[in-house]
């Protein structure tokens, strides 16, 4: 059997994680900054749009129950991430966990898919950010020409979505400056966003009309998901995607102080804080306006507007919070993509220069530039309708792999130190797998077609480029160690990606 088809030696993965910490700013992020990074990723487009769709079309005021169910599914997955991140504090996140547990092929598969998912997720948020900015400027009497605010395809075709391009380039420029600078900017944006959302909850609750909550669970209209309790379940599936993104926390392992402790804390804090916010916002939002009126791109603004002139000032703050919040989400999404890019490049999967880290900024400069250029092209030239249809199937697949990896490593390597352990691991990880697979099964056929096409491209690159290079690198490690590969890859002390 080829060495590249064997499970990678976990000691080598841990050694490479220490190497990454040595060449990057390993003290850039503490628990507060890392939690802010997670909140920036999770509390983004979902809270400003998904909440309204789920309430209007599926669950009504009972969308708060949908959020609780989705939060539970996110929490069990976050617990699994926490155990692996504490045990394997590597920058590659799911890619590294798959490499250590299942071997190079599955690691390539999930890494290759996540690169596309992060790219389109960031581009989608950038296009949404552009829409909010254009709307705010319009309300202030500044009207940008159609040619520079719309792509050359789709409705209202223009030349390029320039604001979307600018937020992508601005995010990547900030990442190039260094992780400490990026963290400071992100912390500020998250603080402002949370302040605005807390204002919405604290002020909006006094303008609630209780009759809007009745019936709390609208009567089912017959089909599955058409209100009733099945609508609550369908709503949970919709709003679950509002939680997608917390895994970006685990990509920061190389730049986090005491990652074995800090990453589990930040992962769980992100899910808990986000869940509380979503539930409270759902309660207030459906109390301010009848749920039937919330199927709009900006449901929070519609809810505030329904409260009347007394809350006109809050409507402006909510719009500004959306702009700030979406900017932070764009920044963090590109951050996660560049770190996975870096880790895969260092392992020989992609060109080595993409894995190089600048001595000055301690960031993967070339990987960040590539992500910035690709993101600019996608965000500037693609309609949001096409982007939004590319649902995060890769993220759900990564959730499945992470939950499975926890169970596998508990059986294969029970001796490994685990600073954090998932309680009732078989039940919790099993529930995470069932939740992710169930959501994958509900995705539209177009998503599966896109996945198959991307996978076929990835397979061609894997067999012609990634596999030979990784195999040669593995052989060199074995030769330098003076041994032969064991059942888990290179001998202990060797590095699969030195």
N, C-alpha and C positions, 0 to 999 in steps of 0.2 A: 504493500500500500504506500502511495506517495506521502511524503512527510506533510505536504500541504493539506492532505485530506484528514490528518489527525487533529485532535483537539490541541490547541496551543497550550504550552506550559504556562500555568498561571503565575509561577514565579517570574517568568520572563515578562509577562504583562505588567506585573507590579514593579519590576525593575525599570521598565520603560516609563511607567507613570512617574517614578522618581526622577528619571532623566528629564522628562517634560517639566517637572517642577523646578529643576535646576536651571533650565534655560528660559523659563518664563517668570513672571512676577507672582511668586507663590504666596504672597501675603496681600494681594490686591483686594481680596473679598473676605469680609467677615460674615457672621450670621445675618446681620441686618441687611447688608448690601446684597448678599446672595438671595435672601428672601425677597428683596425688592426686585431682583432680576426675575425671579419666578412669577411674582405678581404682575410685573410688566408684561410677561408673555401670556399669562392666563387672563388677566383682567384687561382685555383689549377689545377687538371687534365684537366678540361674543356678547359682552354685557351691553353694548350699545346697539345691537341689532338682533341677536338670536333670541333674547328674552321676549321681544315682542312677537316674533313669528311663532314661537312655541305656545305662547298664551293665546294668540288670536286663532290659530288654526287647529290646535290639538287639545290643550289642557285647560284653558280659561284661567281663572284665579288659582286653580290648583297647580299652576306651573311651579309654585313653591315646592310642592311635593316632587315634581319632576326634578327640580334642582337638588333636592335632598337625595333622591335615588341616584342621579348622575354623580353627585358628590361622593356617595358611598362607593360607586364603581371607580372613581378617580382615586379615592383614598386607599383602596386595597392595592391598586397598581402602584401608588406612591410608596406604600410600605415595602413592596418588592424592590422598587428602585432604591429605597433607602438601605436595604440590606446589601444589595450588590455594590452600591456606591461607597458604603462604608468599608466593604471588604476589598473592592477593586476600584480605588480612587483614580480612574484613568479618564483623560479628557474625551475619549471617543464615545462615552456613554454606552448606548445599546450596542453599537458596533463592537466596542471592546469587550462587553459582557458576552456577546455572541461568539467572538473570537476565542475567549477563554473557555467557554462552555461547550460549544458545538463545532468549532473549527472554522477554517478559512472560508469555505464556500458560503455558508450561511452568513458569516460576518460580511462578506462582500455583498451578498444579496441585500441585506438590510441596510448596510452603509450606502450602497448605490441608490436604493430607493429613498432613503432619508435625505440624501443630497437634493433630490428633485422636490421632495415634500417641503423641505425648509425653503427652497428657492421660491416655489409657488405660494407658499404661505406668506412669506415676506412680501412678495409682489402684490398679493391680494390686499394685504394690510396697507401697503403703500398707495394703491389705487383708491382704497377707502379713505385714507388720509387726504388724498388729493381732492376727493369729492367734498369732504367737510371744509377744507380750506377754501375751495372755490365758492361754496355756499356762504361761508363767513364773509369773504370779500364782497360777494354780491350784496349781502345785507348791509355792508358798509359803503355801498355805492361804487365799488371797484369791480369792474367787469372784465375778466380776462377773455381774450379771443378764443373762439371754439377750436381754432387750429392748434393751440398749445395746451389745451386741457383735455383733449380726447385723442385716442389712438386712431390709426388709419383704417381700422376695421370696426364693424358693429354699428350701433345706432349713433347718430350725431358724429360721424367719422370726421376726424381732424387730421393732424400730421403726427403729433406726439403728445403724450400726457406728461408735460414738462414738470408739474409739481411732483408727480410720482417719481420721476427720475431724480429730482433734486433731493427728496427725502431719502431715497436709496443711497445716493452718493454721499449725502451728509452723514448718514448712519455709518457707512463704511469708512469715511474719513475720520470719524470719532473713534472707531475701533482701531484705526491705524495709529492714532495718537497714543494709545496705551490703555490698559484695562482700568487703571485707577481713574483716569479722566472719564472713561466711558461709564464707570460705576457712579461717579459723582453726578454726571448728567442724568443717568437713569434714576438715581435716588431722588433727585429733585423732581423729575417728571412724575414718578410714582407718587411722591408726597402730594403734589398738586392734584393728581387724578383722584387719589383717595379722599382728599379734602372735599373735592367737588361732589363725589359720590356720597360721602357722609352728610354733606349739606342737603343733597337730594332726599336722603332718608329722613334726616332730622327735621327739615323744614316741611317736606312734602307730606309727612304723616299727619300734620295738622290740617291739611286740606283734603284728606281722604273722604270720599263718600261711601259709607258702608254698604249701601245698596249695590254698589259695583261688585261686591264680593259674593253676591247671591244670584244664582246658586254657585257655591264655591267649586263644586264639581259639576260642570254642565252636563245635562242629559245626553247620553250617547245618541248619535244620529244613525246608528246601524253598522257602518263599516268599522274595521279595526283602525283605531287612531282618531276616529271622529268624535272627540270628546269622551266623556265617561272615564272609567278607569283605564281602558285601553288607550285613551288619549293621553292620560298621564304618563303611561309607559312610552308611547310614541314621543311625547314631549321630552322625556328623559333622554331618549336617543338623540334628539335634536340638540338639546342643551349640553349634552356630554361634550360636544365639540368645542364648547366654550371653555372647557377645562384643559383641552389639548394645549400643550406647551410647557407644562410644569417640568417635563423631562429635560428642558434646556438647562435646568439647575445642575444636572449631573455632568454636563459638558464643561463645567467650570472647575473641574477637580484640580487641574494643574495650577490654577490661580486662586485657590481658596486656602485660607488659614485652617489648619487642622481639618482636612476634608472628611476624615473618617467620622468626625462628630458633626461638623458644620453642615455637610450636605444632607444627611438625614433630617436634621432640625429644619433646614430651609425647605426641603421637599414637603414635609408634613405641615409646616406653618403656611406655605403657599396654598395648599389645598384647603386647609381649615379657614384661613382668612377669606379666600375666594368664595368658598361655599357660604359663609355667613353673609358676605356682601350680596351674593346672588339671591339668596333667600329673602333678605330684607328689601332689596330693590324690587324683587318680584311682588312682595306684599304691597309696598307703597305704590308701585306703578299700576297694578291692577285695581288699586283703590282710588286712584286719581281719575282714571278714564275707563269706560267699558272695554273689556278685553277685545271685543270685535274690532275696535279701532286701532289696534296695535300692530297690525301687519304692515309696517312701514319701515323704511331704512333707519329712522331715528326715533324709536319708541319712547325713550326717556324725554326727549324734547317735546314730543306730542303729549305725553302725560303732564308735563309742566305747563304747557300751553293751555291744556284743558282746565287747569286750576284758576285761570283768569289773569287779569292784569297785575294782581298783587305779586305774582311769581315771575313776571317778565324778566326780571334781573337774573333769576336762576336759570332761565332758558339759555341765556348767553353764556353763563358759566358752564353749563352742561356741554354746549357746543365746543367751548374752549377745552374742556376736559377730554372730549373725544379726540380733538386734534393732538393734544399733549399725550394722551394715552396711546393712541395709534402710533405716534412717533416712537414712543418707548418700546412698543411691541415690535416695530420694524427693526429697531436697534438690536434687541435681544434675539430675535429670530436669525438675523444675519450672524450674530455672535455664535450661536449654536452651530450654524452651518460651517463657518470658518474653522471651528475646532474639530469637527468631524472630518473635514477636508484635510486638515493638518495631520490628524492621527492616521488616516488611511494612506496618506502620502508617505509618512514615516515608516509605514509597514510595507512599502513597496507596491501598494495597490494602485497608486496614482503617481505621476511624475514627482521625483524627490524634491524638486525646487519648491513645490507647493507646501512642503512640510517644514521649510526653513523658517527659523524665528529670528527676527531682527534683534541684534544686540542692544540697540538703542531703545526701541519701544517695547521689546520683549513680547512682540505679537507676530503671528504668521502673516507677513506683509503680502506676499504674492498670492496666497490663498484668499486673503481679504480683497485684493484687487480683482481677482477672477470672479469672486462672488458679487462684487460691486458692479462689474461690467455686465455680467449675465443678468443680475437683478434689474439693472437699469433698462436693458433691452426688453425683458419680459414685462416689467411694470409700465414702460413707456409706450409699448406697441400692442398690448393685448387688452381686449375689453374685459371688464370685471366679471361679466357673465361667464366667459370662458374659464377664467381663473377660479371662480367660486365653485364651478362644477367639478374641479379636481379635488375632491374631498380627501382628507388625510388618511388614506388607506395605509400608507407607510407607517404613520404614527401608531395606528391600531395594531399593525403587524409587530411593531417594535414592542408594544405593550404585551402582546402575547408571548414574544420571545423572552422578555424580561421575567414575566411570571413563571414561565417554564424553566428558565435558567436557575431561579431560586430553588425550585424543587430538585432539579438535577444535581446541582452542586451540594445540596444538603445530603444527597445520597452518595455522590461520588467522592466528595471531599469534606466529610464531617469534621475533620481535624482542623480545618482552616479557622483562624480567629475571626469572629464576627462581632464587631463593636455594636452592631444593631441587628436584632433578630426579629423576623416577622413572627408574630404570635399565631398559633394554629396555622402553620404554614401551608399545609395541604388544602385546608378550607379557603384561606385568604387568597393564595395564589391561584387556586382552582376557580374561585369566583372572578378573579381578574381575567383569567383566560376566557371563561364563558362570556363575560361582559364584552370583551374586545371582539371575540369571534362572532357574537350575536350582532354587534354593530356592523362588523364587516359584511355580514350577510345581507344587511339592509341597504348597502350602498348601490347606486345605480350602475347599470351595465357599462356605461361610458367610462366609469372609474376603473372597472376591471380591464377594459380594453386598453386604457392608457397604461395601466400597470403591466400588462402583458407586453406591450410594445417597448416600454422602458426596460423591462426585464430582458427581452431579447437583445436589445442593444447592449445591456450590461453583460449578458452572457458572452457576447462576441468579444467585448473588451476583456472580460475575465480570462477566457481561454487563450486569447492572443497576446495579452499584455500583463494583466495582474497576476495570473497564476504562475507563468514562467519567472517573473521578477521576484515574486514572493518565495517561490521554490528555491531560486538561486540564493536569495538572502538567507533562507532557512539553512541551506546547505553550508553557506559560509559561516553561519553561527555555530553549526555542529562541528565544522572543521576547526574553528578557532578554539572551541571548548575541548577538542580532542576526544569526543565521544560520539555516540550514535543516538538517534532520537529514541526516547522512551515512548510509552503509550500515549503520553500527552504532548508529544512534539519534541523540541530541543531539550537537552539535558538541563537540569537545574543550574541556574547561574548564567545560562545563555540568554540572549535577548532575541526575541522574534522580530524586533524592529529597532535594532540599535543603529 
